[in-house]
Amino acid sequence: LHMGKTMKEDLTVVVKYIKPLYPPEFDVFSTYAELYHNYFASQAKKNAESHLEDKDIYLLLSWVHNIYPKDMRKDHVLAEELEKVKLGSLLPSSLSKELEKKYLDSEEATIKNSLSKCLDKEIQRWKEDKEPEKLNGHFQSELLAIFVIQSVYSGQKRAKDISTAVGEELSHRLSKELPAFLKSYKDAFEDFKEKSKKHRYYKPILIASINNCWNFRDYAEKNMAEKDDNKASILSTLSDIENSGFDVLLQQLFAQLKPIYKKFTENKWDSSNEIMNEIIKTTSKHISDFRTLKDPFYHAVVEKIHAHLVKAYIVRLLKRKVSLKTPAQQQNLAQNISKNAADLEAFCTSNGSQATWLNSALPKLAEIIRLQDLGAIKIEVATLATTYPDIRKKHLEAFLYIKANLSRGELKSILGYLADSTASTLPGAPLFSNINVS
């Protein structure tokens, strides 16, 4: 710093006061500049060849690539004169490359080490008998993502401040560090998930871990190129963690709902409104726990619940437990299904579900039960198949068991119509494809 300051100040004096005293052909500025540069370069070389700490290597490289050529030689008073002298670099290229390699090796190792320590600390926090912190009502370990992203980003920025080439090389070296860290995070998460079910704060820790994914996801979406394989790897790992966590969080709810759904067929759909109220009440208790998820994850969970509630209802309709012979009986069941569907939609929507694609499934099935005209039934089946192209003959056949007044020929005609209408349709929203017909 002292040499740089001295050189800059002295050469400024030469330009302003000494150069005018000499004839142009003497080129006095060039003489001074070369002497100062040679001395500075010899000192830089001497330092570069001695044992340097990491921070000294960084500082020396900053002088070679950045401070000396940009701040000093581009100084508005000196730039024009220095341009004529062609002084070259402070260090020989081979020595500069050697320092760059040392710096890059050290920086890469430091960042890897800090990410590893960060994960160890997070795992240690999970083991403590403490509830995760909340921010804006959401469980999280906010510092984890911030620290990890900051470590990688700061390393890249420091390297880029030396030179674009050094920055690119470190970015290339670190490109796999975030995907590798997240894979280790996922492994640790799975380990905790399987082995710590009796932990006092098991669910809050799972929720905090899912919430941690948001900052990583946001960083990858905003800062990584669309075609970058590492971006795809990061987003895939984050989805695995999120979905794995959702599965555990929803396990208890789905287990509690199973016997309630069975009541529909056990009671021949006679008290379906009371049963639907019980389903909504049970689900409502669980949904309040999920409010501690960040909004995107909360909406994702509510949509999973919404899909489960609709599918579980359809499963009961396909069980071949109820066969109604008269239009009046069918009309009554259709009304019950429509009422249940409306209550279900209102409940899910009021709790933030944006899965509107699910809302027409049960009303369309109710309409097929209500209708008695064969042509009208076929049109409704075709509409259903257009909306839910993954419905298959086996689903419709099981469902039409309810309409006991259909002749074998009429049944065959309706089923054939479905096959024709879905032959060229690609599967869309996966509603029926996950429903097995026994």
C-alpha positions in Angstrom: 0.0 0.0 0.0 2.8 2.4 0.9 4.7 1.6 -2.4 1.5 2.0 -4.4 0.6 5.3 -2.8 4.2 6.6 -3.2 4.4 5.6 -6.8 1.1 7.2 -7.6 1.9 10.5 -5.8 5.4 10.7 -7.2 4.4 10.0 -10.8 1.7 12.7 -10.4 4.4 15.2 -9.4 6.5 14.1 -12.4 3.6 14.6 -14.8 2.6 18.0 -13.4 5.9 19.6 -12.5 9.0 17.7 -13.7 8.0 16.7 -17.2 7.6 20.3 -18.4 11.2 21.1 -17.3 12.7 18.5 -19.7 12.7 18.4 -23.5 10.1 15.9 -25.0 12.7 13.6 -26.5 14.2 12.9 -23.1 10.9 11.2 -22.1 11.5 11.8 -18.4 8.1 10.4 -17.3 8.9 7.0 -19.0 12.2 6.8 -17.1 10.6 7.5 -13.7 7.6 5.1 -14.4 9.9 2.2 -15.5 12.1 2.6 -12.4 9.2 2.7 -10.0 7.5 -0.2 -11.8 10.6 -2.3 -11.8 11.1 -1.8 -8.1 7.5 -2.4 -7.3 7.5 -5.6 -9.5 10.7 -6.9 -7.8 9.1 -6.5 -4.4 5.9 -8.2 -5.5 7.9 -11.1 -7.0 9.9 -11.4 -3.8 6.7 -11.6 -1.7 5.1 -14.0 -4.1 8.1 -16.4 -3.8 8.0 -16.3 0.0 5.5 -18.2 2.3 2.3 -16.3 2.3 -0.9 -16.7 4.3 -4.2 -17.0 2.4 -5.2 -13.4 3.0 -1.8 -12.2 1.7 -2.1 -14.3 -1.5 -5.6 -12.7 -2.0 -4.2 -9.2 -1.4 -1.2 -9.7 -3.8 -3.5 -11.1 -6.5 -5.8 -8.1 -6.0 -2.8 -5.8 -6.6 -1.7 -7.8 -9.7 -5.1 -8.1 -11.4 -7.1 -5.2 -10.0 -5.6 -2.4 -7.9 -2.4 -1.8 -9.9 -3.8 -2.0 -13.4 -7.2 -0.4 -12.7 -6.9 2.0 -9.8 -3.3 3.2 -10.4 -2.7 2.9 -14.1 -6.1 4.2 -15.0 -5.8 7.2 -12.7 -7.1 10.2 -14.6 -3.9 12.2 -14.3 -1.5 9.3 -15.1 -3.5 7.1 -17.6 -2.6 8.9 -20.8 1.1 8.9 -20.0 1.3 5.3 -18.6 -0.5 4.1 -21.7 2.6 5.1 -23.7 5.1 3.3 -21.4 3.6 -0.3 -21.6 4.8 -1.4 -18.2 3.4 -4.9 -18.1 2.2 -6.9 -15.1 3.5 -6.7 -11.6 4.3 -10.5 -11.6 5.4 -12.9 -14.3 2.5 -14.9 -15.7 3.8 -18.3 -14.4 4.1 -16.9 -10.8 0.7 -15.2 -11.1 -0.9 -18.6 -12.2 0.8 -20.4 -9.3 -0.6 -17.9 -6.8 -4.1 -18.2 -8.4 -4.0 -21.9 -8.0 -3.0 -21.7 -4.4 -5.8 -19.2 -3.8 -8.4 -21.2 -5.6 -7.4 -24.5 -3.8 -7.5 -22.7 -0.4 -10.8 -20.9 -1.1 -12.5 -24.1 -2.4 -11.3 -26.1 0.7 -12.4 -23.3 3.1 -15.9 -23.1 1.6 -16.3 -26.9 1.6 -15.2 -27.0 5.2 -17.6 -24.2 6.3 -20.6 -25.9 4.6 -19.8 -29.1 6.3 -19.6 -27.4 9.7 -22.8 -25.6 9.0 -24.6 -28.9 8.3 -23.1 -30.5 11.5 -24.4 -27.5 13.5 -27.9 -27.9 12.0 -28.0 -31.6 12.8 -26.9 -30.8 16.4 -29.7 -28.3 16.6 -32.2 -31.0 15.6 -31.0 -33.2 18.5 -31.5 -30.5 21.1 -34.7 -30.5 23.1 -35.7 -27.1 21.7 -38.5 -25.9 19.4 -37.2 -24.3 16.2 -37.4 -20.5 16.1 -40.3 -18.8 14.4 -40.2 -15.9 12.0 -43.5 -14.4 10.9 -45.2 -17.5 12.4 -43.2 -20.0 10.4 -40.7 -22.5 11.9 -37.3 -22.3 10.4 -33.5 -22.4 10.7 -33.2 -19.2 8.7 -29.5 -18.9 9.2 -28.8 -22.2 7.6 -29.7 -21.2 4.0 -28.4 -17.7 4.5 -25.1 -18.9 5.7 -24.7 -21.6 3.0 -25.7 -19.3 0.1 -23.7 -16.4 1.5 -20.6 -18.7 1.8 -20.8 -19.7 -1.8 -21.8 -16.3 -3.1 -19.2 -14.4 -1.1 -16.4 -16.8 -2.3 -17.5 -16.2 -5.9 -17.6 -12.4 -5.4 -14.2 -12.3 -3.7 -12.7 -14.3 -6.6 -14.4 -12.1 -9.2 -13.0 -9.0 -7.5 -9.5 -10.4 -8.3 -10.4 -10.9 -12.0 -13.2 -12.3 -14.1 -11.1 -15.3 -15.1 -10.4 -16.2 -11.4 -14.1 -15.6 -10.5 -15.2 -18.0 -13.3 -12.7 -20.7 -12.3 -13.9 -20.6 -8.7 -17.5 -20.5 -9.7 -16.8 -23.6 -11.9 -15.1 -25.4 -8.9 -18.0 -24.5 -6.5 -20.8 -25.3 -9.0 -21.2 -28.7 -7.5 -20.8 -27.7 -3.9 -24.4 -26.5 -3.3 -25.9 -29.6 -5.0 -23.6 -31.8 -2.9 -24.4 -29.9 0.3 -28.2 -30.3 -0.3 -27.8 -34.0 -1.0 -26.0 -34.3 2.4 -28.8 -32.2 4.0 -31.4 -34.5 2.4 -29.6 -37.6 3.8 -29.4 -36.0 7.3 -33.1 -35.1 7.1 -34.1 -38.6 6.1 -32.0 -40.0 9.0 -33.7 -37.7 11.4 -37.1 -38.4 10.0 -36.7 -42.2 10.4 -34.9 -42.3 13.8 -36.3 -39.4 15.8 -40.1 -40.0 15.6 -40.3 -39.7 19.4 -38.5 -36.4 19.5 -40.5 -33.8 21.4 -40.4 -31.4 18.5 -40.4 -33.9 15.7 -43.0 -32.2 13.5 -41.8 -28.6 14.1 -38.2 -29.7 13.1 -39.6 -31.4 9.9 -41.5 -28.2 9.1 -38.5 -26.0 9.7 -36.4 -28.2 7.4 -39.0 -28.0 4.7 -39.1 -24.2 5.1 -35.3 -24.1 4.8 -35.8 -25.3 1.2 -37.5 -22.1 0.2 -34.4 -19.9 0.3 -32.3 -22.5 -1.6 -35.1 -22.8 -4.2 -35.4 -19.0 -4.5 -31.6 -18.6 -4.9 -31.4 -21.4 -7.6 -34.4 -20.0 -9.6 -33.0 -16.5 -9.6 -29.3 -17.0 -10.0 -28.7 -20.1 -12.0 -29.1 -20.6 -15.8 -32.1 -22.6 -16.9 -30.0 -25.2 -18.7 -27.5 -25.6 -15.8 -27.5 -29.3 -14.7 -26.6 -28.2 -11.2 -29.8 -26.2 -11.0 -31.9 -29.2 -12.1 -30.1 -31.3 -9.4 -30.7 -28.7 -6.7 -34.4 -28.3 -7.5 -34.8 -32.1 -7.7 -33.2 -32.6 -4.3 -35.3 -29.8 -2.7 -38.5 -31.4 -4.1 -37.4 -34.8 -2.6 -36.9 -33.2 0.8 -40.2 -31.2 0.6 -42.3 -34.2 -0.5 -40.7 -36.6 2.0 -41.6 -34.1 4.7 -45.1 -33.6 3.5 -45.7 -37.4 3.4 -44.8 -37.7 7.1 -46.8 -34.6 8.1 -49.9 -36.0 6.3 -49.5 -39.6 7.5 -51.5 -39.2 10.7 -54.3 -37.2 9.1 -54.8 -39.7 6.3 -54.8 -42.6 8.8 -57.5 -40.9 10.9 -59.6 -40.2 7.8 -59.6 -43.8 6.5 -62.2 -45.3 8.9 -64.4 -42.2 8.6 -64.5 -42.5 4.8 -65.5 -46.2 5.2 -68.7 -45.0 6.9 -70.0 -43.7 3.5 -70.5 -47.2 2.1 -71.2 -48.8 5.5 -74.2 -46.5 5.9 -75.2 -46.7 2.2 -74.6 -43.0 1.9 -77.6 -42.3 4.2 -75.8 -40.0 6.6 -73.2 -38.6 4.2 -73.6 -35.0 5.4 -72.7 -35.9 9.0 -69.8 -38.0 7.7 -68.5 -35.2 5.5 -68.7 -32.8 8.6 -66.6 -35.3 10.6 -64.0 -35.4 7.7 -63.9 -31.6 7.6 -63.6 -31.3 11.4 -60.8 -33.9 11.6 -58.9 -32.3 8.7 -59.4 -28.8 10.1 -57.5 -29.8 13.3 -54.5 -30.8 11.3 -54.5 -27.9 8.9 -53.9 -25.4 11.8 -50.5 -27.2 12.5 -49.5 -26.6 8.8 -49.8 -22.8 9.1 -46.2 -22.9 10.4 -45.1 -23.8 6.9 -44.1 -21.0 4.6 -46.9 -19.9 2.3 -45.8 -21.8 -0.9 -45.4 -25.0 1.2 -48.6 -24.5 3.1 -50.5 -24.2 -0.2 -48.8 -27.3 -1.5 -49.8 -29.3 1.5 -53.4 -28.0 1.4 -53.6 -29.0 -2.3 -52.3 -32.5 -1.4 -55.0 -32.7 1.3 -57.6 -31.5 -1.2 -56.6 -34.1 -3.8 -56.7 -36.8 -1.1 -60.1 -35.9 0.1 -61.6 -36.0 -3.4 -59.8 -39.2 -4.3 -60.8 -40.9 -1.1 -64.4 -40.0 -1.8 -64.2 -41.3 -5.4 -62.7 -44.6 -4.0 -65.8 -45.1 -1.9 -68.0 -44.5 -4.9 -66.1 -47.2 -6.9 -66.4 -49.9 -4.2 -69.5 -51.5 -5.7 -71.2 -51.4 -2.3 -74.3 -49.6 -3.3 -76.6 -50.5 -6.2 -79.7 -48.3 -6.7 -82.5 -49.4 -9.0 -84.9 -46.5 -9.0 -84.4 -42.9 -10.4 -85.6 -41.5 -7.1 -82.9 -43.3 -5.1 -80.3 -42.2 -7.6 -81.6 -38.6 -7.4 -81.2 -38.7 -3.7 -77.6 -40.0 -3.8 -76.7 -37.4 -6.5 -78.0 -34.7 -4.2 -76.0 -36.0 -1.3 -72.8 -36.2 -3.4 -73.4 -32.6 -4.7 -73.9 -31.3 -1.2 -70.7 -33.1 0.0 -68.8 -31.8 -3.0 -69.9 -28.2 -2.3 -68.9 -28.5 1.4 -65.5 -30.0 0.5 -64.8 -27.3 -2.1 -65.8 -24.5 0.3 -63.6 -26.0 3.1 -60.5 -26.5 0.9 -60.8 -23.1 -0.8 -61.3 -21.3 2.5 -58.1 -22.9 3.7 -56.1 -21.8 0.7 -56.3 -24.6 -1.8 -55.7 -23.4 -5.3 -56.4 -26.8 -6.9 -59.5 -25.7 -8.7 -59.0 -28.6 -11.2 -60.4 -30.9 -8.5 -63.7 -29.1 -8.0 -65.7 -30.5 -10.9 -64.9 -34.2 -10.3 -67.6 -35.0 -7.8 -70.4 -32.8 -9.2 -69.8 -34.5 -12.6 -70.1 -37.9 -11.1 -73.2 -36.8 -9.2 -74.7 -35.6 -12.5 -74.1 -39.0 -14.2 -75.9 -40.7 -11.3 -78.8 -38.2 -11.5 -79.3 -38.4 -15.3 -81.6 -41.1 -16.7 -81.4 -40.3 -20.5 -78.7 -42.5 -22.2 -77.7 -39.7 -24.5 -77.4 -37.2 -21.7 -75.3 -39.7 -19.6 -72.9 -40.2 -22.6 -72.4 -36.4 -23.0 -71.7 -36.1 -19.3 -69.2 -39.0 -19.4 -67.5 -37.4 -22.4 -67.2 -34.1 -20.5 -65.8 -36.0 -17.5 -63.2 -37.7 -19.7 -62.2 -34.4 -21.3 -61.6 -32.8 -17.9 -60.0 -35.9 -16.4 -58.3 -37.8 -19.3 -56.8 -40.4 -17.0 -60.2 -42.0 -16.2 -60.4 -45.5 -17.6 -63.1 -48.0 -18.4 -62.5 -49.9 -15.2 -63.2 -46.7 -13.1 -66.4 -45.9 -15.0 -67.6 -49.5 -14.9 -67.2 -49.7 -11.1 -68.9 -46.3 -10.7 -71.9 -47.2 -13.0 -72.5 -50.2 -10.7 -74.5 -47.7 -8.7 -77.0 -47.3 -11.6 -78.6 -50.7 -11.3 -81.3 -49.8 -13.8 -78.9 -49.7 -16.8 -79.2 -52.7 -19.1 -76.0 -54.6 -20.1 -76.3 -53.0 -23.6 -76.6 -49.5 -22.2 -73.6 -50.0 -20.0 -71.6 -51.4 -22.9 -72.6 -48.4 -25.0 -71.5 -45.9 -22.3 -68.2 -47.6 -21.7 -67.5 -47.7 -25.5 -68.2 -44.0 -25.7 -65.6 -43.4 -23.0 -63.0 -45.5 -24.9 -63.6 -43.5 -28.1 -63.5 -40.1 -26.4 -60.2 -40.8 -24.6 -58.3 -42.7 -27.3 -56.4 -39.7 -28.5 -56.3 -37.7 -25.3 -53.1 -37.6 -23.3 -53.4 -38.0 -19.5 -53.6 -34.6 -17.8 -54.3 -34.0 -14.2 -53.6 -37.2 -12.3 -56.8 -37.9 -10.5 -58.0 -41.3 -11.5 -54.7 -42.9 -12.5 -53.8 -43.2 -8.8 -57.1 -44.9 -7.9 -57.0 -48.7 -8.1 -60.3 -50.5 -8.7 -60.6 -53.8 -6.9 
